[in-house]
Each structure stands twice: as C-alpha cells, then as structure tokens.
C-alpha cells in the first residue's frame, strides 16, 4: 500500500510541477498577496484536480467524447478566464503593484479563481481519464476500492505538498523582491497568461476559418 500511495504522490507532482495555467494563477496570487494568495489559489486548483480525478473514476470523461460541444464550451470559458487574468496582471504591472500580506482579494475569491482555472480546462479531465484507465499499468496489482483510496490519498498529499512549497516560496521570496523585479515578474506572468489564453482561443477559432 505504501508503494501505491507513493505512486499517487509522484503522479500528482508530475502534474503539478510543469508550468501551466494553474501554477501561473498561483504565482500571480503570490505576487499580489504573498503566501496567503498562493496557498488559497493553490487549494482551489487542488480542489479542481480532485473533482476531475473523482469524475474520471466514474467515467465522466466520456461526456466530452459524446458531446464535443461541452469540451469546446469549457475551453472557451478557460480562454476567456486566462485572457482576463492576464489583462488584470498587466494592469497591476503598469500601476507598479506592491505585495499585500494582509489585505487584498477575499479568501473565497482566491480559492474560486484556482478552482475555475482547473475546471475550465477540459484537458485536465481527459488527463485524469487516461490515468484512471491505466491504473493497472501504474503498478497497482488490483484495482480495489482500498487501492483506489490509497492512490487517491497519495495524489492529494502530492498536490498539497506542491501548494505548500509554492506558498513557502511566496512567503520567503516575494517579500525580498525589489519593486522593479516584482514589476518585471508581474509583467512576465501577465504576458504568459495572456499568451496561453490567446493560444487556446486561436485553437478554437482556427477550424472555423
């Protein structure tokens, strides 16, 4: 069972570590609100991951195959969300934003931002569906409710570990940044979010051209 737990944990880290919309949203929140923003937004992305992981185990990903319009609508919403966050981040960079450790966005808003970033990405659900369909290949000798629960626990632990690490980086690193460096990082984050949203939108519109 320890091996199954560790496989879930490592799989979670393999999803969490690469730079993507979720990590960019966490970075943006960390630049604005320090460790609090990073952790709360990260918890939102974790909740989204676990939601899709659970749905994939019951075969919900087949809905995207049966109704392609559903995946298109999710991707469109995700593109709009990324572009909106990108524009807000560029606005912060233009205004010369400073880090706030106490005030700022509400806890629910930070959490929901992370949740929405994940839930509007249909590729996340398809990724989990692929994992759910190949759990035997991950070294799980028998897919029993207990094995799935242990794997699920390992995955959750890995996600929380990554969010905690990002929170520590925000707590120990961002507060030491000079205003010009903070502004440059905010600008880079905004441009990357905008690029991801624009690319997603272009992929949706290209077939119509």
N, C-alpha and C positions, 0 to 999 in steps of 0.2 A: 504493500500500500504506500510505503514511503516513496518508492520509485514512481508510482502513478502520480502522487502529489507533486513530486519534483518535475515530472514531465509537464504537468499543467502549469506549474510556475514558470518554467522555461519557455513554454509556448506563449504565455502571457507577455513575458518580457520581449519575445521576438516580435510581437505585435505592437508593443508599447514604445520600444526604443526608436524605431525609424521615424524620421521627421515627417509629419503629416498634419492634416487639419487639426486633429485633437491636440497634439503637442504644441502646435502654433497657438491655439487658443489658450492653452495653459501658460505658455510663455508670455503671451500678451497680457493675461491677467496678472502674472507675476510682475511684469514691468509696471503695471498700473497700481497694484495693491499688495505687492510683496508676497510673502509666504501664504497669507490668507487667501489671496486671489488665486494663486497657483493651486493650492490644495483643494479649494472648493470647486474650481472648474475641473480639476482632475477627477474629483469624486463624481462629477457629472458624467465625464467620459467613461469612467469605470461602470457607472450605472447603465449607460447605454450599451457598453460591451456585454455586460452580464444579461441585459434584456435580450439582445440578439443571440447570445450564446444559448440562453434558455429556449428561445423560439426555434433556433436551428435544431435543437434536440427533438422537437416535436414536429419537425418537417415544415415549418412555416416558410422557409426559403423557396419552396416550390410555388408559392404565390407569385413570386417575381417572374417565374417561367410561364405560369398560366396567364398572368396579366402583366405584360411588359409595360403597360401604361403606368402601373404602380411604381415600378422602378424608375421610369422617366420622371414622374412627379416628384419622387424622393430626391433624385439627382438635381432637378431644377431648384427645389427648395434649398438643397445644400449649396448650390452655386450662388444663389441669392444671398444666403446667410454668410458665406465666405467673403463675397464681394462687399457686403455691408460691414462686416467686421474689419476688412481691410481698409475701407474708407474711413471708418472711425479711428483706426490705429494711425493712419496717415494724418488725420486731423490732430491727434494727440502729438505726433512728432512735429507738426507745423507749429503748434502752440507752445512747444517746449515743455511737455508734461513732466511733472515730478512724481516720484513714488509716494503713495499714501499708504501708511501701515495700519491705520485705524478706520478711516472713513472710506468712501468710495462706493462701489456697487454693493447692493444688498447681497446677503448670502444666497438667497433663493435665485437671484438673477445670475450670479456667478455659476451656481450649480446647473441651472437650466440651460445656460449657454453651452457648457460642456456636454450636457445631455443631448441638446439639439444638434450639435456638431456631429455627434456619432449617429444619431437616429436618422439623420437626413443623408446618410452615406449608404446607399444600397450595397456597395461592395463589401461593407463590414458584415452584413448579414450573409452574403454569399461566401465570404471567407470562413465564417463560422460554420456554415452548412458543409463546406468541404472538410473542415476539421471533424465535424460530427459524423460524417460518413466514412471517415478513415481512422476512427479511434483505435481500431484493432492494429493498424499499422504503426501507431504511436507506441506500441509496446504494452498495450492493455490486454492481458490474456483473455479476459472475458468481460464483455460489456454488461455488467450488472448494475442495479441501482446504487449499490455501495461504491463500486469503482467509479461510476459517473460522479457521484457526490464528492469523492476524494479528489478526482481530477478537477472538478468544479471549484473545490476549496483551494487547490493549488493555483488555479488560474486567478481566482480572486486575490489570493495572497500576493501573487506576482504583480497584479495591477496596482494594488495598494502600496506595494513596495516602491514601484516606479513613481507613483504620485508623491509618496513621502520624500523620495530622493529629489524630485523636482522642487518640492516645497523647501527642502533644505538649501538647494542651490539658490532659490529666490531669496531665502532668509539671509544666507551668508554672503551671497554675491551681489545681488542687485543693489543693496543698500550701500555698497562700496563704489558703485559706478559714478563717475563724474557726469555732470549734466550733458556734455557733448556726446559721451559714449552712450549714455542712456537714450539720448535722442536718436543716435545712429542706429542702435539696436531696434528701437521702436519703428523707425523708418523701414528697416530691413524686414521686420516682422510684418508690417502692413503691406509692403510690396509683395511679399511671398503669399500672404493670404489672398491678396487681390489677384495675383497670377494664378493661384490654384482655382479660385472661383471663376476667373475668366476662361481658363482651360476647360473646366467642367462645362461651362456654358457653351463654349465653342464645340465641344464634342456632341452636345445635344442638338445644336443648330446645324452643324455641318451636313448631316444626312438630308436636311430639308433644302439645301442649296442646289 
